[in-house]
């Protein structure tokens, strides 16, 4: 398994992974353009040069960074890939000078983010805009 920060993104390949991981319809997104413009970093997990995992980190340009889109292909789940993706992303954010790494998640992911990845629970708010 190889973990690569800021790898050259193929929009279709990442869209296929995202659809498989989140169970949605395949809709090719402009990932490369979005990541280059808004992300502090992104990390891919590769097995035999095939993208099987992904996470991105956005930031406020200062002390705070945010984990988004953690995805592992269903054929490769429960092997520690997601945990290593998040750890690698955290190392990248730390190296960029960030002091805090935030993540929002659904209740069924509590054990993953709190136990496996080392986040601690906090109070937060959410406002649906659309």
N, CA, C and O atoms as a printed pandas DataFrame, in Angstrom:
     atom_number atom_name residue_name chain_id  residue_number  x_coord  y_coord  z_coord
0              1         N          UNK        A               1    0.849   -1.173    0.000
1              2        CA          UNK        A               1    0.000    0.000    0.000
2              3         C          UNK        A               1    0.896    1.239    0.000
3              4         O          UNK        A               1    1.880    1.319    0.736
4              5         N          UNK        A               2    0.532    2.186   -0.835
5              6        CA          UNK        A               2    1.290    3.427   -0.941
6              7         C          UNK        A               2    0.333    4.586   -0.676
7              8         O          UNK        A               2   -0.771    4.630   -1.219
8              9         N          UNK        A               3    0.774    5.533    0.172
9             10        CA          UNK        A               3   -0.004    6.730    0.485
10            11         C          UNK        A               3    0.734    7.927   -0.103
11            12         O          UNK        A               3    1.909    8.149    0.186
12            13         N          UNK        A               4    0.027    8.700   -0.937
13            14        CA          UNK        A               4    0.667    9.782   -1.671
14            15         C          UNK        A               4   -0.106   11.073   -1.455
15            16         O          UNK        A               4   -1.291   11.163   -1.776
16            17         N          UNK        A               5    0.585   12.081   -0.903
17            18        CA          UNK        A               5   -0.015   13.403   -0.717
18            19         C          UNK        A               5    0.071   14.183   -2.019
19            20         O          UNK        A               5    1.068   14.118   -2.738
20            21         N          UNK        A               6   -0.979   14.910   -2.302
21            22        CA          UNK        A               6   -1.062   15.806   -3.467
22            23         C          UNK        A               6   -0.737   15.065   -4.773
23            24         O          UNK        A               6   -0.037   15.593   -5.637
24            25         N          UNK        A               7   -1.249   13.853   -4.903
25            26        CA          UNK        A               7   -1.036   13.064   -6.120
26            27         C          UNK        A               7   -1.775   13.715   -7.294
27            28         O          UNK        A               7   -2.742   14.445   -7.079
28            29         N          UNK        A               8   -1.336   13.463   -8.526
29            30        CA          UNK        A               8   -2.041   13.994   -9.700
30            31         C          UNK        A               8   -3.435   13.353   -9.787
31            32         O          UNK        A               8   -3.561   12.135   -9.909
32            33         N          UNK        A               9   -4.450   14.171   -9.725
33            34        CA          UNK        A               9   -5.823   13.683   -9.639
34            35         C          UNK        A               9   -6.422   13.463  -11.024
35            36         O          UNK        A               9   -6.340   14.321  -11.904
36            37         N          UNK        A              10   -7.019   12.300  -11.188
37            38        CA          UNK        A              10   -7.813   11.991  -12.368
38            39         C          UNK        A              10   -9.282   12.104  -11.919
39            40         O          UNK        A              10   -9.737   11.335  -11.072
40            41         N          UNK        A              11  -10.009   13.060  -12.491
41            42        CA          UNK        A              11  -11.377   13.331  -12.052
42            43         C          UNK        A              11  -12.275   12.100  -12.112
43            44         O          UNK        A              11  -13.055   11.856  -11.191
44            45         N          UNK        A              12  -12.173   11.344  -13.163
45            46        CA          UNK        A              12  -13.031   10.153  -13.299
46            47         C          UNK        A              12  -12.670    9.101  -12.258
47            48         O          UNK        A              12  -13.555    8.536  -11.616
48            49         N          UNK        A              13  -11.391    8.837  -12.086
49            50        CA          UNK        A              13  -10.950    7.821  -11.127
50            51         C          UNK        A              13  -11.423    8.167   -9.713
51            52         O          UNK        A              13  -11.928    7.300   -8.999
52            53         N          UNK        A              14  -11.262    9.419   -9.311
53            54        CA          UNK        A              14  -11.678    9.822   -7.974
54            55         C          UNK        A              14  -13.198    9.818   -7.856
55            56         O          UNK        A              14  -13.726    9.479   -6.798
56            57         N          UNK        A              15  -13.900   10.180   -8.899
57            58        CA          UNK        A              15  -15.368   10.145   -8.876
58            59         C          UNK        A              15  -15.886    8.711   -8.749
59            60         O          UNK        A              15  -16.868    8.470   -8.046
60            61         N          UNK        A              16  -15.244    7.774   -9.413
61            62        CA          UNK        A              16  -15.624    6.357   -9.313
62            63         C          UNK        A              16  -15.421    5.874   -7.875
63            64         O          UNK        A              16  -16.296    5.214   -7.315
64            65         N          UNK        A              17  -14.279    6.196   -7.281
65            66        CA          UNK        A              17  -14.024    5.815   -5.892
66            67         C          UNK        A              17  -15.065    6.436   -4.964
67            68         O          UNK        A              17  -15.621    5.746   -4.109
68            69         N          UNK        A              18  -15.328    7.707   -5.121
69            70        CA          UNK        A              18  -16.274    8.414   -4.263
70            71         C          UNK        A              18  -17.666    7.775   -4.361
71            72         O          UNK        A              18  -18.321    7.564   -3.341
72            73         N          UNK        A              19  -18.117    7.467   -5.578
73            74        CA          UNK        A              19  -19.424    6.839   -5.755
74            75         C          UNK        A              19  -19.470    5.458   -5.105
75            76         O          UNK        A              19  -20.470    5.099   -4.482
76            77         N          UNK        A              20  -18.400    4.689   -5.246
77            78        CA          UNK        A              20  -18.358    3.360   -4.636
78            79         C          UNK        A              20  -18.360    3.452   -3.112
79            80         O          UNK        A              20  -19.067    2.697   -2.444
80            81         N          UNK        A              21  -17.578    4.366   -2.568
81            82        CA          UNK        A              21  -17.449    4.478   -1.112
82            83         C          UNK        A              21  -18.712    5.022   -0.457
83            84         O          UNK        A              21  -19.064    4.608    0.648
84            85         N          UNK        A              22  -19.397    5.945   -1.127
85            86        CA          UNK        A              22  -20.568    6.583   -0.535
86            87         C          UNK        A              22  -21.882    6.043   -1.093
87            88         O          UNK        A              22  -22.954    6.505   -0.702
88            89         N          UNK        A              23  -21.810    5.080   -1.993
89            90        CA          UNK        A              23  -23.011    4.435   -2.488
90            91         C          UNK        A              23  -23.884    5.295   -3.372
91            92         O          UNK        A              23  -25.098    5.096   -3.428
92            93         N          UNK        A              24  -23.292    6.241   -4.057
93            94        CA          UNK        A              24  -24.086    7.114   -4.913
94            95         C          UNK        A              24  -23.936    6.775   -6.377
95            96         O          UNK        A              24  -23.180    5.883   -6.763
96            97         N          UNK        A              25  -24.677    7.513   -7.178
97            98        CA          UNK        A              25  -24.563    7.401   -8.637
98            99         C          UNK        A              25  -23.229    8.001   -9.066
99           100         O          UNK        A              25  -22.732    8.940   -8.444
100          101         N          UNK        A              26  -22.663    7.458  -10.120
101          102        CA          UNK        A              26  -21.423    8.012  -10.650
102          103         C          UNK        A              26  -21.727    9.307  -11.391
103          104         O          UNK        A              26  -22.449    9.321  -12.388
104          105         N          UNK        A              27  -21.164   10.381  -10.882
105          106        CA          UNK        A              27  -21.232   11.677  -11.538
106          107         C          UNK        A              27  -19.817   12.241  -11.484
107          108         O          UNK        A              27  -19.313   12.569  -10.410
108          109         N          UNK        A              28  -19.188   12.350  -12.633
109          110        CA          UNK        A              28  -17.799   12.803  -12.666
110          111         C          UNK        A              28  -17.740   14.269  -12.229
111          112         O          UNK        A              28  -18.344   15.150  -12.841
112          113         N          UNK        A              29  -16.994   14.493  -11.156
113          114        CA          UNK        A              29  -16.807   15.825  -10.596
114          115         C          UNK        A              29  -15.458   16.386  -11.035
115          116         O          UNK        A              29  -14.565   15.635  -11.429
116          117         N          UNK        A              30  -15.315   17.692  -10.966
117          118        CA          UNK        A              30  -14.047   18.348  -11.296
118          119         C          UNK        A              30  -13.167   18.404  -10.043
119          120         O          UNK        A              30  -12.894   19.477   -9.504
120          121         N          UNK        A              31  -12.735   17.232   -9.599
121          122        CA          UNK        A              31  -11.954   17.118   -8.372
122          123         C          UNK        A              31  -10.639   17.877   -8.445
123          124         O          UNK        A              31  -10.295   18.624   -7.529
124          125         N          UNK        A              32   -9.904   17.684   -9.532
125          126        CA          UNK        A              32   -8.571   18.290   -9.642
126          127         C          UNK        A              32   -8.648   19.796   -9.467
127          128         O          UNK        A              32   -7.891   20.374   -8.687
128          129         N          UNK        A              33   -9.546   20.425  -10.179
129          130        CA          UNK        A              33   -9.706   21.877  -10.098
130          131         C          UNK        A              33  -10.100   22.313   -8.686
131          132         O          UNK        A              33   -9.552   23.283   -8.161
132          133         N          UNK        A              34  -11.043   21.604   -8.074
133          134        CA          UNK        A              34  -11.500   21.933   -6.729
134          135         C          UNK        A              34  -10.375   21.783   -5.697
135          136         O          UNK        A              34  -10.174   22.656   -4.852
136          137         N          UNK        A              35   -9.652   20.673   -5.780
137          138        CA          UNK        A              35   -8.583   20.434   -4.811
138          139         C          UNK        A              35   -7.458   21.455   -4.954
139          140         O          UNK        A              35   -6.977   21.995   -3.958
140          141         N          UNK        A              36   -7.046   21.716   -6.173
141          142        CA          UNK        A              36   -5.961   22.675   -6.379
142          143         C          UNK        A              36   -6.337   24.066   -5.893
143          144         O          UNK        A              36   -5.475   24.824   -5.448
144          145         N          UNK        A              37   -7.612   24.402   -5.976
145          146        CA          UNK        A              37   -8.051   25.736   -5.555
146          147         C          UNK        A              37   -8.300   25.842   -4.056
147          148         O          UNK        A              37   -7.947   26.851   -3.446
148          149         N          UNK        A              38   -8.907   24.813   -3.448
149          150        CA          UNK        A              38   -9.406   24.953   -2.084
150          151         C          UNK        A              38   -8.697   24.091   -1.037
151          152         O          UNK        A              38   -8.779   24.411    0.149
152          153         N          UNK        A              39   -8.026   23.045   -1.410
153          154        CA          UNK        A              39   -7.474   22.114   -0.426
154          155         C          UNK        A              39   -6.060   22.495    0.001
155          156         O          UNK        A              39   -5.250   22.947   -0.808
156          157         N          UNK        A              40   -5.788   22.307    1.263
157          158        CA          UNK        A              40   -4.425   22.406    1.765
158          159         C          UNK        A              40   -3.628   21.220    1.231
159          160         O          UNK        A              40   -2.498   21.365    0.764
160          161         N          UNK        A              41   -4.243   20.050    1.311
161          162        CA          UNK        A              41   -3.618   18.837    0.800
162          163         C          UNK        A              41   -4.689   17.793    0.551
163          164         O          UNK        A              41   -5.844   17.969    0.937
164          165         N          UNK        A              42   -4.305   16.723   -0.085
165          166        CA          UNK        A              42   -5.140   15.545   -0.237
166          167         C          UNK        A              42   -4.204   14.361   -0.267
167          168         O          UNK        A              42   -3.031   14.487   -0.620
168          169         N          UNK        A              43   -4.734   13.201    0.107
169          170        CA          UNK        A              43   -3.919   11.995    0.190
170          171         C          UNK        A              43   -4.678   10.861   -0.485
171          172         O          UNK        A              43   -5.878   10.685   -0.271
172          173         N          UNK        A              44   -3.972   10.110   -1.290
173          174        CA          UNK        A              44   -4.553    8.930   -1.924
174          175         C          UNK        A              44   -3.871    7.678   -1.414
175          176         O          UNK        A              44   -2.670    7.671   -1.142
176          177         N          UNK        A              45   -4.653    6.622   -1.288
177          178        CA          UNK        A              45   -4.120    5.294   -0.975
178          179         C          UNK        A              45   -4.154    4.497   -2.273
179          180         O          UNK        A              45   -5.193    4.399   -2.926
180          181         N          UNK        A              46   -3.016    3.933   -2.638
181          182        CA          UNK        A              46   -2.897    3.214   -3.896
182          183         C          UNK        A              46   -2.457    1.778   -3.652
183          184         O          UNK        A              46   -1.538    1.515   -2.876
184          185         N          UNK        A              47   -3.126    0.864   -4.323
185          186        CA          UNK        A              47   -2.744   -0.541   -4.332
186          187         C          UNK        A              47   -2.512   -0.916   -5.786
187          188         O          UNK        A              47   -3.436   -0.866   -6.598
188          189         N          UNK        A              48   -1.284   -1.290   -6.120
189          190        CA          UNK        A              48   -0.932   -1.604   -7.515
190          191         C          UNK        A              48   -1.336   -0.464   -8.447
191          192         O          UNK        A              48   -1.912   -0.696   -9.509
192          193         N          UNK        A              49   -1.030    0.764   -8.041
193          194        CA          UNK        A              49   -1.312    1.977   -8.819
194          195         C          UNK        A              49   -2.798    2.269   -9.009
195          196         O          UNK        A              49   -3.157    3.137   -9.804
196          197         N          UNK        A              50   -3.665    1.557   -8.290
197          198        CA          UNK        A              50   -5.101    1.831   -8.350
198          199         C          UNK        A              50   -5.498    2.629   -7.110
199          200         O          UNK        A              50   -5.152    2.255   -5.990
200          201         N          UNK        A              51   -6.226    3.733   -7.314
201          202        CA          UNK        A              51   -6.705    4.555   -6.207
202          203         C          UNK        A              51   -7.804    3.806   -5.464
203          204         O          UNK        A              51   -8.857    3.517   -6.031
204          205         N          UNK        A              52   -7.556    3.488   -4.182
205          206        CA          UNK        A              52   -8.554    2.758   -3.390
206          207         C          UNK        A              52   -8.967    3.527   -2.146
207          208         O          UNK        A              52   -9.857    3.087   -1.417
208          209         N          UNK        A              53   -8.337    4.671   -1.889
209          210        CA          UNK        A              53   -8.708    5.487   -0.735
210          211         C          UNK        A              53   -8.322    6.931   -0.961
211          212         O          UNK        A              53   -7.424    7.235   -1.746
212          213         N          UNK        A              54   -9.019    7.825   -0.255
213          214        CA          UNK        A              54   -8.822    9.256   -0.472
214          215         C          UNK        A              54   -9.286   10.024    0.749
215          216         O          UNK        A              54  -10.228    9.624    1.432
216          217         N          UNK        A              55   -8.614   11.128    1.013
217          218        CA          UNK        A              55   -9.074   12.121    1.987
218          219         C          UNK        A              55   -8.523   13.476    1.554
219          220         O          UNK        A              55   -7.443   13.561    0.969
220          221         N          UNK        A              56   -9.272   14.523    1.845
221          222        CA          UNK        A              56   -8.759   15.861    1.579
222          223         C          UNK        A              56   -8.787   16.672    2.871
223          224         O          UNK        A              56   -9.545   16.383    3.797
224          225         N          UNK        A              57   -7.937   17.694    2.901
225          226        CA          UNK        A              57   -7.878   18.627    4.029
226          227         C          UNK        A              57   -7.993   20.034    3.470
227          228         O          UNK        A              57   -7.152   20.475    2.686
228          229         N          UNK        A              58   -9.041   20.730    3.879
229          230        CA          UNK        A              58   -9.194   22.146    3.549
230          231         C          UNK        A              58   -8.767   22.949    4.778
231          232         O          UNK        A              58   -8.597   22.385    5.859
232          233         N          UNK        A              59   -8.595   24.245    4.618
233          234        CA          UNK        A              59   -8.144   25.024    5.773
234          235         C          UNK        A              59   -8.583   26.461    5.668
235          236         O          UNK        A              59   -9.117   26.900    4.649
236          237         N          UNK        A              60   -8.348   27.183    6.741
237          238        CA          UNK        A              60   -8.719   28.601    6.784
238          239         C          UNK        A              60   -7.531   29.494    6.470
239          240         O          UNK        A              60   -7.632   30.715    6.594
240          241         N          UNK        A              61   -6.413   28.917    6.066
241          242        CA          UNK        A              61   -5.211   29.687    5.784
242          243         C          UNK        A              61   -4.403   29.995    7.027
243          244         O          UNK        A              61   -3.382   30.678    6.953
244          245         N          UNK        A              62   -4.849   29.498    8.168
245          246        CA          UNK        A              62   -4.177   29.763    9.440
246          247         C          UNK        A              62   -4.053   28.501   10.271
247          248         O          UNK        A              62   -3.429   27.527    9.851
248          249         N          UNK        A              63   -4.646   28.523   11.441
249          250        CA          UNK        A              63   -4.464   27.460   12.423
250          251         C          UNK        A              63   -5.396   26.270   12.251
251          252         O          UNK        A              63   -5.128   25.199   12.797
252          253         N          UNK        A              64   -6.485   26.431   11.506
253          254        CA          UNK        A              64   -7.511   25.393   11.451
254          255         C          UNK        A              64   -7.574   24.701   10.099
255          256         O          UNK        A              64   -7.575   25.348    9.052
256          257         N          UNK        A              65   -7.625   23.380   10.139
257          258        CA          UNK        A              65   -7.788   22.561    8.942
258          259         C          UNK        A              65   -8.969   21.618    9.164
259          260         O          UNK        A              65   -9.364   21.359   10.300
260          261         N          UNK        A              66   -9.524   21.111    8.070
261          262        CA          UNK        A              66  -10.758   20.355    8.124
262          263         C          UNK        A              66  -10.662   19.114    7.252
263          264         O          UNK        A              66  -10.330   19.214    6.071
264          265         N          UNK        A              67  -10.944   17.955    7.812
265          266        CA          UNK        A              67  -10.949   16.694    7.075
266          267         C          UNK        A              67  -12.267   16.579    6.318
267          268         O          UNK        A              67  -13.340   16.788    6.883
268          269         N          UNK        A              68  -12.173   16.243    5.032
269          270        CA          UNK        A              68  -13.357   16.059    4.194
270          271         C          UNK        A              68  -13.186   14.837    3.300
271          272         O          UNK        A              68  -12.071   14.473    2.925
272          273         N          UNK        A              69  -14.290   14.222    2.974
273          274        CA          UNK        A              69  -14.362   13.186    1.934
274          275         C          UNK        A              69  -13.509   11.949    2.189
275          276         O          UNK        A              69  -12.995   11.360    1.239
276          277         N          UNK        A              70  -13.348   11.544    3.432
277          278        CA          UNK        A              70  -12.612   10.308    3.698
278          279         C          UNK        A              70  -13.356    9.154    3.031
279          280         O          UNK        A              70  -14.527    8.909    3.320
280          281         N          UNK        A              71  -12.672    8.457    2.145
281          282        CA          UNK        A              71  -13.313    7.390    1.374
282          283         C          UNK        A              71  -12.348    6.238    1.164
283          284         O          UNK        A              71  -11.180    6.439    0.830
284          285         N          UNK        A              72  -12.851    5.028    1.365
285          286        CA          UNK        A              72  -12.103    3.808    1.047
286          287         C          UNK        A              72  -13.036    2.926    0.226
287          288         O          UNK        A              72  -14.205    2.753    0.571
288          289         N          UNK        A              73  -12.513    2.374   -0.855
289          290        CA          UNK        A              73  -13.333    1.497   -1.688
290          291         C          UNK        A              73  -13.847    0.341   -0.831
291          292         O          UNK        A              73  -13.089   -0.218   -0.039
292          293         N          UNK        A              74  -15.121   -0.026   -0.975
293          294        CA          UNK        A              74  -15.695   -1.098   -0.147
294          295         C          UNK        A              74  -14.925   -2.417   -0.195
295          296         O          UNK        A              74  -14.946   -3.168    0.779
296          297         N          UNK        A              75  -14.257   -2.711   -1.287
297          298        CA          UNK        A              75  -13.479   -3.956   -1.378
298          299         C          UNK        A              75  -12.231   -3.926   -0.499
299          300         O          UNK        A              75  -11.579   -4.954   -0.318
300          301         N          UNK        A              76  -11.893   -2.759    0.049
301          302        CA          UNK        A              76  -10.653   -2.616    0.831
302          303         C          UNK        A              76  -10.905   -2.081    2.246
303          304         O          UNK        A              76   -9.967   -1.659    2.923
304          305         N          UNK        A              77  -12.152   -2.096    2.689
305          306        CA          UNK        A              77  -12.470   -1.574    4.026
306          307         C          UNK        A              77  -11.929   -2.486    5.122
307          308         O          UNK        A              77  -11.630   -3.658    4.894
308          309         N          UNK        A              78  -11.814   -1.914    6.313
309          310        CA          UNK        A              78  -11.432   -2.631    7.537
310          311         C          UNK        A              78  -10.027   -3.226    7.465
311          312         O          UNK        A              78   -9.756   -4.307    7.989
312          313         N          UNK        A              79   -9.138   -2.477    6.794
313          314        CA          UNK        A              79   -7.738   -2.891    6.703
314          315         C          UNK        A              79   -6.816   -1.799    7.236
315          316         O          UNK        A              79   -5.598   -1.897    7.093
316          317         N          UNK        A              80   -7.384   -0.757    7.850
317          318        CA          UNK        A              80   -6.580    0.335    8.381
318          319         C          UNK        A              80   -6.245    1.417    7.372
319          320         O          UNK        A              80   -5.478    2.331    7.676
320          321         N          UNK        A              81   -6.804    1.328    6.184
321          322        CA          UNK        A              81   -6.487    2.292    5.124
322          323         C          UNK        A              81   -7.031    3.674    5.460
323          324         O          UNK        A              81   -6.320    4.669    5.323
324          325         N          UNK        A              82   -8.272    3.742    5.893
325          326        CA          UNK        A              82   -8.869    5.029    6.263
326          327         C          UNK        A              82   -8.110    5.693    7.399
327          328         O          UNK        A              82   -7.856    6.897    7.368
328          329         N          UNK        A              83   -7.750    4.907    8.394
329          330        CA          UNK        A              83   -6.987    5.435    9.528
330          331         C          UNK        A              83   -5.653    6.012    9.057
331          332         O          UNK        A              83   -5.265    7.098    9.488
332          333         N          UNK        A              84   -4.952    5.303    8.185
333          334        CA          UNK        A              84   -3.661    5.803    7.701
334          335         C          UNK        A              84   -3.837    7.019    6.805
335          336         O          UNK        A              84   -3.002    7.924    6.829
336          337         N          UNK        A              85   -4.901    7.058    6.020
337          338        CA          UNK        A              85   -5.187    8.255    5.228
338          339         C          UNK        A              85   -5.341    9.475    6.131
339          340         O          UNK        A              85   -4.743   10.520    5.873
340          341         N          UNK        A              86   -6.138    9.344    7.188
341          342        CA          UNK        A              86   -6.369   10.471    8.094
342          343         C          UNK        A              86   -5.084   10.835    8.825
343          344         O          UNK        A              86   -4.792   12.018    8.996
344          345         N          UNK        A              87   -4.323    9.863    9.251
345          346        CA          UNK        A              87   -3.049   10.149    9.928
346          347         C          UNK        A              87   -2.073   10.875    9.006
347          348         O          UNK        A              87   -1.410   11.824    9.424
348          349         N          UNK        A              88   -1.985   10.437    7.776
349          350        CA          UNK        A              88   -1.103   11.096    6.816
350          351         C          UNK        A              88   -1.575   12.517    6.554
351          352         O          UNK        A              88   -0.764   13.440    6.483
352          353         N          UNK        A              89   -2.877   12.695    6.410
353          354        CA          UNK        A              89   -3.435   14.036    6.208
354          355         C          UNK        A              89   -3.141   14.925    7.417
355          356         O          UNK        A              89   -2.831   16.105    7.250
356          357         N          UNK        A              90   -3.233   14.385    8.614
357          358        CA          UNK        A              90   -2.928   15.151    9.836
358          359         C          UNK        A              90   -1.458   15.567    9.848
359          360         O          UNK        A              90   -1.136   16.695   10.221
360          361         N          UNK        A              91   -0.577   14.674    9.449
361          362        CA          UNK        A              91    0.851   15.014    9.382
362          363         C          UNK        A              91    1.092   16.146    8.385
363          364         O          UNK        A              91    1.883   17.051    8.651
364          365         N          UNK        A              92    0.422   16.098    7.255
365          366        CA          UNK        A              92    0.556   17.144    6.243
366          367         C          UNK        A              92    0.057   18.492    6.788
367          368         O          UNK        A              92    0.695   19.524    6.576
368          369         N          UNK        A              93   -1.076   18.478    7.485
369          370        CA          UNK        A              93   -1.627   19.713    8.058
370          371         C          UNK        A              93   -0.691   20.271    9.136
371          372         O          UNK        A              93   -0.483   21.482    9.214
372          373         N          UNK        A              94   -0.135   19.395    9.957
373          374        CA          UNK        A              94    0.816   19.824   10.991
374          375         C          UNK        A              94    2.052   20.450   10.346
375          376         O          UNK        A              94    2.532   21.493   10.791
376          377         N          UNK        A              95    2.555   19.816    9.310
377          378        CA          UNK        A              95    3.742   20.334    8.624
378          379         C          UNK        A              95    3.475   21.695    7.976
379          380         O          UNK        A              95    4.395   22.494    7.802
380          381         N          UNK        A              96    2.218   21.954    7.622
381          382        CA          UNK        A              96    1.856   23.247    7.027
382          383         C          UNK        A              96    1.646   24.328    8.082
383          384         O          UNK        A              96    1.386   25.482    7.741
384          385         N          UNK        A              97    1.756   23.964    9.369
385          386        CA          UNK        A              97    1.636   24.935   10.445
386          387         C          UNK        A              97    0.272   25.004   11.105
387          388         O          UNK        A              97    0.042   25.871   11.949
388          389         N          UNK        A              98   -0.633   24.116   10.742
389          390        CA          UNK        A              98   -1.956   24.111   11.373
390          391         C          UNK        A              98   -1.843   23.620   12.817
391          392         O          UNK        A              98   -1.018   22.763   13.133
392          393         N          UNK        A              99   -2.684   24.180   13.683
393          394        CA          UNK        A              99   -2.719   23.784   15.092
394          395         C          UNK        A              99   -3.882   22.856   15.410
395          396         O          UNK        A              99   -3.816   22.078   16.362
396          397         N          UNK        A             100   -4.946   22.934   14.618
397          398        CA          UNK        A             100   -6.160   22.167   14.881
398          399         C          UNK        A             100   -6.626   21.476   13.610
399          400         O          UNK        A             100   -6.567   22.040   12.517
400          401         N          UNK        A             101   -7.092   20.240   13.776
401          402        CA          UNK        A             101   -7.683   19.506   12.670
402          403         C          UNK        A             101   -9.094   19.112   13.084
403          404         O          UNK        A             101   -9.285   18.368   14.047
404          405         N          UNK        A             102  -10.069   19.613   12.355
405          406        CA          UNK        A             102  -11.482   19.384   12.652
406          407         C          UNK        A             102  -12.038   18.300   11.736
407          408         O          UNK        A             102  -11.536   18.085   10.633
408          409         N          UNK        A             103  -13.076   17.624   12.206
409          410        CA          UNK        A             103  -13.806   16.694   11.356
410          411         C          UNK        A             103  -15.254   16.628   11.838
411          412         O          UNK        A             103  -15.519   16.587   13.040
412          413         N          UNK        A             104  -16.168   16.619   10.903
413          414        CA          UNK        A             104  -17.577   16.353   11.177
414          415         C          UNK        A             104  -17.867   14.958   10.657
415          416         O          UNK        A             104  -17.331   14.550    9.627
416          417         N          UNK        A             105  -18.713   14.224   11.367
417          418        CA          UNK        A             105  -19.028   12.867   10.925
418          419         C          UNK        A             105  -20.383   12.446   11.449
419          420         O          UNK        A             105  -20.898   13.002   12.419
420          421         N          UNK        A             106  -20.949   11.453   10.787
421          422        CA          UNK        A             106  -22.224   10.885   11.193
422          423         C          UNK        A             106  -21.988    9.931   12.366
423          424         O          UNK        A             106  -20.883    9.411   12.528
424          425         N          UNK        A             107  -23.018    9.698   13.185
425          426        CA          UNK        A             107  -22.854    8.877   14.395
426          427         C          UNK        A             107  -22.230    7.503   14.155
427          428         O          UNK        A             107  -21.470    7.031   15.000
428          429         N          UNK        A             108  -22.523    6.851   13.039
429          430        CA          UNK        A             108  -21.966    5.515   12.814
430          431         C          UNK        A             108  -20.452    5.528   12.586
431          432         O          UNK        A             108  -19.827    4.468   12.551
432          433         N          UNK        A             109  -19.857    6.714   12.433
433          434        CA          UNK        A             109  -18.403    6.830   12.246
434          435         C          UNK        A             109  -17.677    7.276   13.516
435          436         O          UNK        A             109  -16.479    7.555   13.479
436          437         N          UNK        A             110  -18.390    7.344   14.625
437          438        CA          UNK        A             110  -17.794    7.800   15.887
438          439         C          UNK        A             110  -16.582    6.964   16.273
439          440         O          UNK        A             110  -15.527    7.521   16.576
440          441         N          UNK        A             111  -16.707    5.653   16.271
441          442        CA          UNK        A             111  -15.576    4.796   16.675
442          443         C          UNK        A             111  -14.375    5.009   15.762
443          444         O          UNK        A             111  -13.238    5.021   16.233
444          445         N          UNK        A             112  -14.611    5.178   14.469
445          446        CA          UNK        A             112  -13.501    5.394   13.544
446          447         C          UNK        A             112  -12.757    6.677   13.884
447          448         O          UNK        A             112  -11.545    6.647   14.099
448          449         N          UNK        A             113  -13.460    7.802   13.937
449          450        CA          UNK        A             113  -12.773    9.078   14.143
450          451         C          UNK        A             113  -12.265    9.262   15.570
451          452         O          UNK        A             113  -11.169    9.788   15.763
452          453         N          UNK        A             114  -13.033    8.843   16.572
453          454        CA          UNK        A             114  -12.598    9.067   17.954
454          455         C          UNK        A             114  -11.607    8.016   18.421
455          456         O          UNK        A             114  -10.570    8.361   18.989
456          457         N          UNK        A             115  -11.894    6.762   18.200
457          458        CA          UNK        A             115  -11.020    5.690   18.700
458          459         C          UNK        A             115   -9.842    5.420   17.764
459          460         O          UNK        A             115   -8.692    5.410   18.201
460          461         N          UNK        A             116  -10.122    5.202   16.497
461          462        CA          UNK        A             116   -9.060    4.807   15.562
462          463         C          UNK        A             116   -8.166    5.973   15.161
463          464         O          UNK        A             116   -6.959    5.802   14.991
464          465         N          UNK        A             117   -8.752    7.158   15.010
465          466        CA          UNK        A             117   -7.972    8.290   14.498
466          467         C          UNK        A             117   -7.549    9.282   15.576
467          468         O          UNK        A             117   -6.729   10.159   15.306
468          469         N          UNK        A             118   -8.082    9.168   16.779
469          470        CA          UNK        A             118   -7.617    9.997   17.883
470          471         C          UNK        A             118   -8.271   11.359   18.045
471          472         O          UNK        A             118   -7.795   12.175   18.833
472          473         N          UNK        A             119   -9.360   11.625   17.313
473          474        CA          UNK        A             119  -10.071   12.885   17.519
474          475         C          UNK        A             119  -10.791   12.821   18.863
475          476         O          UNK        A             119  -11.061   11.736   19.378
476          477         N          UNK        A             120  -11.092   13.964   19.416
477          478        CA          UNK        A             120  -11.878   14.002   20.645
478          479         C          UNK        A             120  -13.208   14.680   20.352
479          480         O          UNK        A             120  -13.295   15.528   19.464
480          481         N          UNK        A             121  -14.239   14.309   21.091
481          482        CA          UNK        A             121  -15.546   14.906   20.827
482          483         C          UNK        A             121  -15.577   16.386   21.241
483          484         O          UNK        A             121  -14.964   16.795   22.226
484          485         N          UNK        A             122  -16.318   17.164   20.445
485          486        CA          UNK        A             122  -16.531   18.584   20.754
486          487         C          UNK        A             122  -17.970   18.925   20.419
487          488         O          UNK        A             122  -18.637   18.196   19.686
488          489         N          UNK        A             123  -18.441   20.033   20.956
489          490        CA          UNK        A             123  -19.718   20.547   20.553
490          491         C          UNK        A             123  -19.540   21.316   19.250
491          492         O          UNK        A             123  -18.533   21.997   19.058
492          493         N          UNK        A             124  -20.495   21.209   18.379
493          494        CA          UNK        A             124  -20.431   21.924   17.105
494          495         C          UNK        A             124  -21.843   22.233   16.657
495          496         O          UNK        A             124  -22.812   21.728   17.223
496          497         N          UNK        A             125  -21.948   23.044   15.668
497          498        CA          UNK        A             125  -23.242   23.381   15.101
498          499         C          UNK        A             125  -23.221   23.159   13.598
499          500         O          UNK        A             125  -22.161   23.125   12.974
500          501         N          UNK        A             126  -24.413   23.007   13.029
501          502        CA          UNK        A             126  -24.535   22.778   11.605
502          503         C          UNK        A             126  -25.764   23.500   11.100
503          504         O          UNK        A             126  -26.837   23.401   11.697
504          505         N          UNK        A             127  -25.619   24.216   10.020
505          506        CA          UNK        A             127  -26.700   24.950    9.401
506          507         C          UNK        A             127  -26.838   24.477    7.964
507          508         O          UNK        A             127  -25.916   24.637    7.164
508          509         N          UNK        A             128  -28.002   23.887    7.625
509          510        CA          UNK        A             128  -28.237   23.431    6.252
510          511         C          UNK        A             128  -28.576   24.636    5.390
511          512         O          UNK        A             128  -29.496   25.390    5.708
512          513         N          UNK        A             129  -27.842   24.822    4.309
513          514        CA          UNK        A             129  -28.027   25.974    3.442
514          515         C          UNK        A             129  -28.866   25.668    2.204
515          516         O          UNK        A             129  -29.467   26.577    1.631
516          517         N          UNK        A             130  -28.917   24.413    1.785
517          518        CA          UNK        A             130  -29.727   24.038    0.615
518          519         C          UNK        A             130  -30.370   22.705    0.850
519          520         O          UNK        A             130  -31.094   22.208   -0.012
